C-alpha cells in the first residue's frame, strides 16, 4: 500500500517563492484519513531567481538555498477526503543584479513567508480508513484547494530583493487525477491573487494582477513503491502597477521538472525534485534542485 502527499514539493517552492510556479505531482491523490506527514527539505536555486519575479531587475545572477519544514494531515470533510498543510523555510539569498543601469549585490538570510493550504477531493476519493484504502483503487479524482501565503517573512522596504513579500496572497486551484494501471495523469488549473504591498521599494504602493497557472504531470509507479514524475507548468499574468504607473512586467513562462520518490520503509520516504525554465518572458529563469525526507504516522498505520 502506498500513500502520498504533495507537501514535499511544496517545500521546494519556498526557495522560489511564487505559488504560480508550483510543480506538485500527486497533490490530488487520496490518502487514509488521520495520516500525518512531517517533511524536512533542503533546496537550492541558481539564476534569475526571485521571491517576486516581477521586480524590475536585469542580468540577475542570484542563488537561494536553505532548509524548509512542513506538516500535513489527511482529513474527512463530510465523507470526502481532504488535506491541510503548512510549511515555512529559512533561506539565504546571495548574488547580484542590475537595476536602472547600476549593479547591486545582496547577501541576506531569513525566514520566508508561511504557506497554509486546505484541499478537498470531491469526486472519486471518498474518506477511507487505512483498511478501506488498502482495498481501494484510484480511477478519476477531481479536487480543489486554497493556499494562503502569510507575510511573515523578512522584508526590508529599502531593498528590491527580499525574502518576504510584505503582502498576503491566495491561490485557488482545481485539479484532476486519472489513474491507468501503473500510470497517473494529472492536470491542475490555478489562479494566484495578491494583496497590495503598501510599503514597496522606497515607500511606493505596488499592486499586481492575478497570475494564472496550468500544471501537468505524468507519474509512473513501480511495484517497489518507487514513483517517477515528469512535471510541467505554464503561468502568465501578474502585471504590476507602482504608484499608479503600469509596469511592463507581464509574465508568460514555462517550466519543466522531474520528481523521484523512493520509500525507505512503511513510514519514511525520500524524494529528489528538480526543474528548469524552458521559456521565460519576465524573471524566474533559474534551475532548482531539492532533497526531501518524509515521515508519516497515525491513521492506523
PyMOL commands that set and color helices and strands:
alter all, ss='L'
color gray80, all
select helices_A, chain A and resi 7-16+19-21+130-135+201-203
alter helices_A, ss='H'
color red, helices_A
select strands_A, chain A and resi 35-48+58-77+80-99+102-111+114-126+140-150+169-180+183-194+197-200+204-208+211-221+227-237+240-242+245-246+251-263+268-279+285-298
alter strands_A, ss='S'
color yellow, strands_A
deselect
rebuild
show_as cartoon
